[in-house]
Amino acid sequence: MVKLFSILALLAVINSPASAQYYYKDILSVKQIRADQLNYKAKKIATIKVHSFDADEQPSKGFFCEKQLSKNYKKIDTYTRTSGSSKSLLTSYFNDQGFLIRSEDSSEISIGVSTYEYDADSNLTRISTLSKSNDDDFVTSLSEIHQYNYDKRGILQNMFIIRNQKDTTEVDFTVDAKGNITDESEVSENGLHYYYYYDNQNRLTDVAHYNVVKQMTLPDFIFEYDDMNEMVRMTVTRQEATSDYNIWTYLYDDGLRIKEKCYSRDKELLGYFEYEYIDK
């Protein structure tokens, strides 16, 4: 049976802003965060409690996760604790329009701070991240900037990754006739190249890249939607060499996600989360 910390580790990979698929993990994820925040505000949600269950449908021991929303909806404090890791606090700050402008993620041994900047048209232009960790008397400090650039029409052109104020990598984007990003490529030798695919409603359906081992293009993410435009299924590749993957399914009530389940490639239930919403 796969334990909770394995599922949380998978979530960390999906949401990590420091890895590739930058358009998906930076631009699209920030847009989804704003949509969720505006939804919470409209429904006057004050607290969100996350309940975790293992594959045997028993509550995960030692797990705690709770989100506290401020009265003006400009801050969310997310408290998390598991039996396999120390407690952590993620504080997210939002502006008057609901855009994420700062996040602070801290635990007993590390802290990470990210700031988000936008242009006059609300396009994300810059993410600046500083992370510090203290483990066994060693202190590590890393900085990373994602600088997004647009043309006069507001179409995304490229992004520069600046690591530790010295190492710079350019990432170029290609846009189709509908304004959808279709290609994301690092301008470097052996740079990563990702492809984005959409359905006839311009909803993202696949994020893929060329697999050198199998000599073919394979998906990293596959998304499926229902008639209410809610994402109800996400397939995530975990190991490129074996094409192993996990399947996440999502259930909603009145526009709020109330349950998400994680399955193995063999459709074995690995665990699931249930969400409890408390209004003001």
Number of C-alpha atoms within 10 A of each C-alpha: 10 12 15 23 15 13 16 12 11 15 11 11 12 15 14 14 21 15 11 17 24 19 20 19 16 20 16 13 15 17 17 12 14 16 14 16 23 16 14 20 18 9 16 16 19 18 20 18 17 18 17 23 19 19 19 11 12 10 15 21 14 11 19 16 18 18 19 18 24 14 13 9 20 19 20 20 19 19 16 18 16 17 13 13 13 11 16 19 19 18 19 20 19 19 12 9 11 19 23 24 17 19 20 18 17 18 16 13 13 16 18 18 18 21 17 19 17 15 11 6 7 11 17 24 17 21 20 17 21 17 17 15 18 13 10 7 7 8 11 11 14 13 16 21 21 25 18 22 17 15 9 6 6 13 16 22 16 18 23 18 22 17 16 13 11 9 9 14 15 16 24 17 20 17 15 9 6 7 12 18 21 16 20 25 20 20 14 10 6 7 12 15 18 22 21 22 16 15 10 6 7 11 15 21 17 20 21 19 20 15 14 11 9 12 8 9 13 18 20 20 20 17 17 17 15 9 6 8 10 15 18 17 19 18 21 21 18 15 10 15 10 10 15 13 17 21 21 18 16 18 16 14 8 7 13 16 18 16 18 18 19 22 18 16 15 10 10 13 20 22 26 23 18 15 18 14 18 13 12 10
